[in-house]
Amino acid sequence: MKLSEIAQVIRSKNAGPRRLTLDIMFATDADYHRVAQSPALGASAIGRLYRVPAQDVTIIPYPVGRAIKIVLARTIMAGDPGDYDVYGAQQHAPLLGVEI
């Protein structure tokens, strides 16, 4: 099953000019736990997906809110030449097809 079929919300945004956050939220505890325990959303897998080193990826589970926050380094600083998404609002797209 794809992450986009399980998650209620998948979004991204800047966390300053050098970091990007990915927020994933779920409707039920069962959905949250299924995804939170999946290696598909581990630092190594996210690093490969976003082409950043795993040590630059932080996974923050928030079970009370049924949410997972992922923080990673931007490969291009926001607003620099070559930046195609200055607000980071379109960077969640690679997560949509992740198989859980």
Secondary structure, 3 states (H helix, E strand, C coil): CEHHHHCCEEEEEECCCCEEEEEEECCCHHHHHHHHCCHHHCHHHHHHHHCCCHHHEEEEEEHHHCEEEEEEECCCCCCCCCCCCCCCCCCCHHHHCCEC
